[in-house]
Amino acid sequence: MMRVGLSVEEAVREVLAHLKPVASIEMNIKDSFGYTLAEDMYAAIPVPPFDRAMMDGFAIRSADVQSATPERPVKLRVRGRIGAGESSDAELQEGEAIRIMTGAPIPKGADAVARFEITDGADKPDAAVVDVYLPAQGGESISLTGEDMQAGSKILQKGTVIGPAEMALLATVGLAAVPVCRKPIIGVLSSGSELVSLDQPLPYGKIYNSNSYMLAGLISQWGGIPYLLEQVDDEVEHVEQAIRTALPVVDALVTTGGVSVGDFDVMRTAYHLAGGQIHFWKVNMRPGTPFTFATVQETPIFGLSGNPAAAFVNAVLFLQPGIRALAGCSQPLTPPVQVVLADELQVKAIGMDRFLRAKIVIEAGQAAAYPLPFGQSAGVMSTLAGIQGFIRIPARTEVKRGDLVEAYLLDKPLPGNGQAGGDDA
């Protein structure tokens, strides 16, 4: 049974309840950035794989230098040098040292590294004797085998998104290929008899199709692969056929337009005719109230508003976590952050949660939100450029300058100590 008028949180939960990760593939680690691990990953080797020097200096027996002082240094015979990537069969005897570089294996018989700073050997690479001026304790400046990771230990969990640190970690334990969820293919279908493609002249009364390109960019940014379909008019049979054509190709479908209550809002009817089930319609929010979520043959369909700003907010709140869930991410939701409202609002509280475009900057270590004083209408696109996020004003709630509000950040760096306003939006 279709539910109507959900809260934002209810709608997100309902969406995520009907999504499951796409199939996994094996991928070379060099290409894995941004993908999600399909399995837990384990270390096949200990890290480090041998006891190694953490500082440049001399591998020594700590017992030999316990009496060392700047006034009475201990003299040790130098038996050679070990660089990173090298090794030595020598075993230190009493009164001996080996010059050693950071990362090199600790030779047998040594249990400490006397760093160059406590010796006179830094600038004497060929000296046969080194003076040690201070004691060194057993284990000093040595990284022990398995100190970072033990062989067989879990290093990354299934559902982890692979970033630079994760790539380094996987490479450290010798994993050249990893199982990942492939990037989900997200179809984009814009409907409306008023739409004209970019390769056509613009007749009076028509508009160019911009939503498809906006959504393609967002899908790519959030880890999906956009698959743009030919735009369709407001004839229900044309929309139904477009949906049926897309289903074998895509992992999810996003439609824009046709989900409200006008004479030409045929999208929900098309969902039904294509064999789909509508799980809910309308969310208690503005802009983007008529957001609709359905499944057709288990393929999720996100029915976004046709108004560009409303579609953008719908996408941030519902499509973004949906794509991440399809991509196998264990934590698909990006929670809002608390920001200080830095300007008085130019809009009144209503019976719905409002999502207002805002510039968000860091001022004195605190995120501050400057809601745009104009251009908040669902049909205005120009003010989407240059904002850092949307602030949420709960239904029937009056907020004033200085209050804390929730902000849903876009994937943009926050400027610091800047003056923000709406004039340059």
C-alpha positions as CSV (number, residue, x, y, z in Angstrom):
1,M,0.0,0.0,0.0
2,M,1.4,3.4,-1.0
3,R,2.2,5.7,1.9
4,V,1.7,9.5,1.6
5,G,3.3,12.4,3.3
6,L,6.4,10.8,5.0
7,S,8.9,12.7,7.0
8,V,12.4,13.0,5.5
9,E,13.8,10.4,7.9
10,E,10.9,8.0,7.1
11,A,11.5,8.4,3.4
12,V,15.2,7.8,3.7
13,R,14.6,4.6,5.7
14,E,12.0,3.4,3.2
15,V,14.4,4.0,0.3
16,L,17.3,2.2,1.9
17,A,15.1,-0.8,2.9
18,H,14.5,-1.6,-0.7
19,L,18.1,-1.4,-1.9
20,K,20.9,-4.0,-2.0
21,P,24.4,-3.8,-3.3
22,V,25.1,-4.6,-7.0
23,A,27.4,-7.5,-8.0
24,S,31.0,-7.6,-7.1
25,I,34.0,-7.6,-9.4
26,E,37.8,-8.1,-9.1
27,M,39.7,-4.9,-9.6
28,N,43.3,-4.0,-9.8
29,I,44.2,-1.8,-6.8
30,K,45.4,1.0,-9.0
31,D,41.9,1.4,-10.4
32,S,40.0,0.9,-7.1
33,F,39.8,4.5,-5.8
34,G,36.2,5.3,-5.0
35,Y,34.9,1.8,-5.1
36,T,33.5,-0.1,-2.1
37,L,35.0,-3.3,-0.8
38,A,32.7,-6.3,-1.3
39,E,34.5,-8.5,1.3
40,D,36.5,-8.1,4.5
41,M,40.2,-7.8,3.8
42,Y,42.9,-9.5,5.8
43,A,46.7,-9.1,6.0
44,A,48.6,-12.0,4.4
45,I,51.8,-10.8,6.0
46,P,52.8,-9.0,9.1
47,V,53.5,-5.3,8.9
48,P,56.3,-4.5,9.2
49,P,57.5,-7.9,7.9
50,F,60.8,-7.6,9.9
51,D,62.2,-5.6,12.7
52,R,63.3,-2.3,11.2
53,A,65.1,0.9,12.1
54,M,62.8,3.9,12.7
55,M,65.7,6.4,12.7
56,D,69.0,6.9,10.9
57,G,71.8,5.9,13.3
58,F,73.7,2.8,14.5
59,A,72.3,-0.6,15.3
60,I,73.8,-1.5,18.7
61,R,73.5,-3.7,21.8
62,S,71.8,-1.5,24.4
63,A,73.8,-3.1,27.2
64,D,77.0,-1.7,25.6
65,V,76.0,2.0,26.0
66,Q,74.3,2.2,29.4
67,S,77.3,4.1,30.9
68,A,77.5,6.6,28.0
69,T,77.6,10.3,28.9
70,P,78.6,13.4,26.8
71,E,81.7,13.6,29.0
72,R,82.6,9.9,28.7
73,P,81.1,8.5,25.5
74,V,81.2,4.8,24.7
75,K,83.3,3.9,21.7
76,L,82.0,1.2,19.4
77,R,83.6,-0.5,16.4
78,V,81.6,0.0,13.2
79,R,81.1,-3.2,11.2
80,G,79.6,-1.8,8.0
81,R,76.3,-0.2,6.9
82,I,72.8,-1.3,6.1
83,G,70.5,0.8,3.9
84,A,66.7,0.5,3.4
85,G,66.1,-2.5,1.2
86,E,69.4,-4.1,2.1
87,S,70.2,-6.8,4.8
88,S,73.3,-8.1,6.6
89,D,74.3,-11.5,7.7
90,A,76.6,-10.0,10.4
91,E,75.7,-10.6,14.0
92,L,76.8,-7.9,16.4
93,Q,79.2,-8.8,19.2
94,E,80.0,-6.9,22.3
95,G,81.4,-3.4,21.6
96,E,80.2,-3.4,17.9
97,A,77.8,-1.2,15.9
98,I,76.5,-1.2,12.3
99,R,75.6,2.0,10.6
100,I,71.9,1.8,9.7
101,M,69.3,3.8,7.7
102,T,65.6,4.3,8.4
103,G,63.6,1.3,7.2
104,A,66.5,-1.1,7.1
105,P,66.3,-4.5,8.8
106,I,67.8,-4.8,12.3
107,P,70.8,-7.1,12.2
108,K,71.2,-10.1,14.5
109,G,72.5,-9.3,18.0
110,A,71.2,-5.7,17.9
111,D,68.3,-4.6,20.1
112,A,68.3,-0.8,19.7
113,V,69.2,2.0,17.3
114,A,71.4,4.9,18.6
115,R,70.1,7.7,16.4
116,F,72.8,9.9,14.8
117,E,71.9,12.8,17.2
118,I,73.4,11.0,20.2
119,T,76.6,10.0,18.3
120,D,79.4,11.7,16.5
121,G,78.8,9.5,13.4
122,A,76.3,11.5,11.3
123,D,78.9,13.1,9.1
124,K,81.5,10.3,9.2
125,P,80.1,7.6,6.8
126,D,83.4,5.8,6.6
127,A,84.5,6.0,10.3
128,A,85.7,2.8,11.9
129,V,84.7,3.9,15.4
130,V,81.7,5.8,16.6
131,D,81.2,7.6,19.9
132,V,77.8,7.2,21.6
133,Y,77.0,10.0,24.1
134,L,73.8,8.8,25.7
135,P,72.3,5.4,26.8
136,A,69.8,3.7,24.5
137,Q,67.1,1.3,25.8
138,G,66.2,-2.1,24.4
139,G,63.8,-1.6,21.5
140,E,64.6,2.1,21.1
141,S,64.0,3.4,17.6
142,I,63.0,-0.1,16.4
143,S,59.6,-1.0,14.8
144,L,59.0,-4.6,15.6
145,T,57.7,-7.3,13.2
146,G,53.9,-7.1,13.1
147,E,53.8,-4.0,15.3
148,D,51.4,-2.3,12.8
149,M,49.4,-5.4,11.6
150,Q,49.6,-9.1,12.4
151,A,49.4,-11.7,9.7
152,G,45.8,-12.8,9.4
153,S,44.3,-9.7,11.1
154,K,41.4,-7.9,9.5
155,I,42.6,-4.6,8.0
156,L,39.4,-3.3,6.2
157,Q,35.8,-4.2,6.5
158,K,33.3,-5.0,3.8
159,G,31.5,-1.8,2.8
160,T,34.5,0.4,3.2
161,V,34.9,3.0,0.5
162,I,38.4,2.9,-0.9
163,G,40.3,6.1,-0.6
164,P,44.0,7.0,-0.8
165,A,44.7,5.6,2.8
166,E,42.9,2.4,2.0
167,M,44.8,1.9,-1.2
168,A,48.0,2.3,0.7
169,L,46.9,-0.2,3.3
170,L,45.9,-2.8,0.8
171,A,49.2,-2.3,-1.1
172,T,51.2,-2.6,2.2
173,V,50.0,-6.2,2.7
174,G,50.7,-7.1,-1.0
175,L,47.1,-7.1,-2.3
176,A,47.3,-6.2,-6.0
177,A,43.6,-6.9,-6.7
178,V,40.6,-6.5,-4.5
179,P,36.9,-7.5,-4.7
180,V,34.7,-4.5,-5.0
181,C,31.1,-3.7,-5.8
182,R,31.0,-2.3,-9.3
183,K,29.7,1.2,-9.7
184,P,25.9,1.2,-10.1
185,I,24.5,2.3,-13.4
186,I,21.8,5.0,-12.8
187,G,19.4,5.7,-15.6
188,V,18.2,9.3,-15.9
189,L,14.8,10.0,-17.6
190,S,13.5,13.6,-17.9
191,S,9.9,14.0,-18.9
192,G,7.9,17.0,-20.1
193,S,6.5,18.1,-23.4
194,E,8.1,21.5,-22.7
195,L,11.6,20.0,-22.9
196,V,14.0,20.6,-25.8
197,S,17.3,18.8,-26.2
198,L,20.4,20.9,-26.5
199,D,21.0,20.2,-30.2
200,Q,17.7,21.8,-31.1
201,P,16.5,25.4,-31.5
202,L,14.4,26.7,-28.6
203,P,10.8,27.5,-29.7
204,Y,8.7,29.9,-27.7
205,G,7.2,28.2,-24.7
206,K,9.8,25.5,-24.5
207,I,12.9,25.1,-22.2
208,Y,16.1,23.2,-22.5
209,N,16.5,20.0,-20.6
210,S,18.9,20.8,-17.8
211,N,17.9,18.3,-15.1
212,S,19.5,15.4,-17.0
213,Y,22.9,17.0,-17.0
214,M,22.6,18.1,-13.4
215,L,21.8,14.6,-12.3
216,A,24.5,13.1,-14.4
217,G,27.0,15.2,-12.6
218,L,25.6,14.3,-9.2
219,I,25.5,10.6,-10.0
220,S,29.1,10.7,-11.1
221,Q,30.1,12.6,-8.0
222,W,28.4,10.1,-5.7
223,G,30.0,7.0,-7.2
224,G,27.5,6.0,-9.8
225,I,27.6,5.8,-13.6
226,P,25.0,8.0,-15.3
227,Y,23.0,6.5,-18.2
228,L,21.1,9.3,-19.9
229,L,17.9,8.3,-21.6
230,E,16.1,10.2,-24.4
231,Q,13.7,12.7,-22.8
232,V,10.0,11.9,-23.2
233,D,6.9,13.9,-23.5
234,D,3.9,13.7,-21.1
235,E,2.2,10.8,-22.8
236,V,1.9,8.0,-20.3
237,E,2.6,5.3,-22.9
238,H,5.8,7.0,-23.9
239,V,7.0,7.2,-20.3
240,E,6.1,3.6,-19.7
241,Q,8.0,2.4,-22.7
242,A,11.0,4.4,-21.7
243,I,11.0,2.8,-18.3
244,R,10.6,-0.7,-19.8
245,T,13.5,0.0,-22.2
246,A,15.8,1.2,-19.3
247,L,15.2,-1.7,-16.9
248,P,17.5,-4.3,-18.4
249,V,20.3,-1.8,-18.5
250,V,20.3,0.1,-15.2
251,D,20.6,-0.7,-11.5
252,A,18.3,2.2,-10.6
253,L,16.3,4.8,-12.5
254,V,15.8,8.4,-11.7
255,T,13.0,10.3,-13.3
256,T,12.3,14.1,-13.2
257,G,9.0,15.7,-13.6
258,G,5.5,14.2,-13.8
259,V,5.2,13.3,-10.1
260,S,2.9,16.1,-8.9
261,V,-0.9,16.4,-9.3
262,G,-1.2,18.4,-12.6
263,D,-3.0,17.3,-15.7
264,F,0.2,16.0,-17.3
265,D,1.8,14.4,-14.2
266,V,1.7,10.9,-15.5
267,M,4.8,9.3,-13.9
268,R,3.1,7.3,-11.1
269,T,0.6,5.9,-13.7
270,A,3.6,4.9,-15.9
271,Y,5.3,3.2,-12.9
272,H,2.1,1.1,-12.4
273,L,1.8,0.2,-16.1
274,A,5.4,-0.9,-16.2
275,G,4.6,-3.4,-13.4
276,G,5.9,-1.3,-10.5
277,Q,4.9,-0.8,-6.9
278,I,4.9,2.7,-5.5
279,H,6.1,2.6,-1.9
280,F,5.4,6.3,-1.0
281,W,4.5,9.6,-2.6
282,K,5.1,13.0,-1.1
283,V,7.6,14.0,1.6
284,N,6.9,16.6,4.3
285,M,9.5,19.0,2.8
286,R,9.8,22.0,0.6
287,P,11.1,22.2,-2.1
288,G,10.6,18.7,-3.4
289,T,7.3,17.7,-1.8
290,P,6.1,15.2,-4.5
291,F,9.2,13.0,-4.4
292,T,8.1,9.4,-5.2
293,F,9.8,6.1,-4.6
294,A,8.9,2.9,-6.5
295,T,10.3,-0.4,-7.5
296,V,9.7,-2.0,-10.9
297,Q,10.9,-5.7,-11.1
298,E,13.0,-4.9,-8.0
299,T,14.7,-2.0,-9.8
300,P,14.4,1.1,-7.6
301,I,12.9,4.2,-9.2
302,F,13.5,7.7,-7.7
303,G,10.8,10.0,-8.9
304,L,12.1,13.6,-8.5
305,S,10.4,16.8,-9.0
306,G,10.8,18.5,-12.3
307,N,11.7,21.8,-10.8
308,P,15.5,22.0,-10.9
309,A,16.2,23.1,-7.3
310,A,13.6,20.7,-5.9
311,A,15.1,17.9,-7.9
312,F,18.6,18.9,-6.6
313,V,17.4,18.7,-2.9
314,N,15.5,15.4,-3.6
315,A,18.7,14.0,-5.0
316,V,20.9,15.1,-2.1
317,L,18.6,13.6,0.5
318,F,17.5,10.4,-1.2
319,L,19.4,9.6,-4.3
320,Q,22.9,10.2,-2.8
321,P,22.4,7.5,0.0
322,G,20.6,5.3,-2.5
323,I,23.6,5.2,-4.9
324,R,26.0,4.6,-2.0
325,A,23.8,1.7,-0.7
326,L,23.8,0.2,-4.2
327,A,27.5,0.6,-4.4
328,G,27.8,-1.5,-1.2
329,C,28.8,1.3,1.2
330,S,28.2,0.2,4.8
331,Q,27.3,3.7,5.9
332,P,25.4,5.3,3.0
333,L,24.1,8.2,4.9
334,T,26.0,11.4,5.3
335,P,24.6,13.0,8.5
336,P,23.9,16.8,8.6
337,V,26.2,19.0,10.6
338,Q,25.4,21.7,13.1
339,V,26.0,25.3,11.8
340,V,25.3,28.7,13.2
341,L,22.7,30.7,11.4
342,A,24.6,33.9,10.6
343,D,21.8,35.9,9.0
344,E,18.1,36.4,9.7
345,L,15.9,34.3,7.5
346,Q,13.9,36.0,4.7
347,V,11.2,33.3,4.8
348,K,8.6,32.3,7.3
349,A,8.1,29.0,9.0
350,I,5.6,26.6,7.3
351,G,4.0,23.2,8.1
352,M,6.9,21.5,6.3
353,D,10.6,21.2,6.7
354,R,12.3,23.8,4.5
355,F,15.6,23.3,2.8
356,L,17.2,26.6,2.0
357,R,20.2,27.3,-0.2
358,A,23.1,28.7,1.9
359,K,26.7,29.8,1.7
360,I,28.6,28.1,4.5
361,V,31.9,29.4,5.7
362,I,34.3,28.7,8.6
363,E,34.5,31.7,11.0
364,A,36.5,31.5,14.2
365,G,36.5,27.7,14.0
366,Q,32.7,27.5,13.7
367,A,30.7,26.7,10.5
368,A,28.4,29.6,9.8
369,A,25.5,29.5,7.4
370,Y,24.3,32.5,5.3
371,P,21.0,31.6,3.7
372,L,20.6,33.3,0.3
373,P,18.2,36.3,0.7
374,F,16.6,35.6,-2.7
375,G,16.3,32.9,-5.3
376,Q,15.0,30.2,-2.9
377,S,12.2,29.2,-5.3
378,A,12.1,25.6,-6.5
379,G,12.2,26.8,-10.1
380,V,15.2,29.0,-9.7
381,M,18.4,27.3,-10.9
382,S,21.0,30.2,-10.9
383,T,21.3,30.2,-7.1
384,L,22.4,26.6,-7.0
385,A,25.8,27.6,-8.2
386,G,28.2,28.7,-5.5
387,I,26.4,27.4,-2.5
388,Q,28.0,24.9,-0.1
389,G,24.8,23.3,1.1
390,F,21.2,23.4,2.3
391,I,20.1,24.4,5.8
392,R,17.1,22.7,7.3
393,I,14.4,24.7,9.0
394,P,12.0,22.2,10.8
395,A,8.3,22.5,10.2
396,R,6.5,25.1,12.3
397,T,9.8,26.3,13.8
398,E,11.0,29.9,14.1
399,V,14.7,30.3,14.1
400,K,16.8,33.5,14.4
401,R,20.3,34.6,13.8
402,G,22.7,32.8,16.2
403,D,20.7,29.6,16.4
404,L,22.1,26.3,15.5
405,V,20.6,24.6,12.5
406,E,21.3,21.5,10.5
407,A,23.1,21.8,7.2
408,Y,23.4,19.2,4.5
409,L,26.8,19.9,2.9
410,L,27.6,19.5,-0.8
411,D,31.0,18.0,-1.7
412,K,32.7,21.3,-1.8
413,P,35.4,22.8,0.5
414,L,34.2,25.3,3.0
415,P,35.8,28.8,2.6
416,G,37.3,30.3,5.7
417,N,36.8,33.8,7.2
418,G,34.9,35.0,4.2
419,Q,32.0,37.3,4.0
420,A,29.0,35.5,2.5
421,G,25.8,36.8,1.1
422,G,23.4,36.4,-1.8
423,D,24.5,39.2,-4.1
424,D,27.1,37.0,-5.9
425,A,25.0,33.9,-6.1
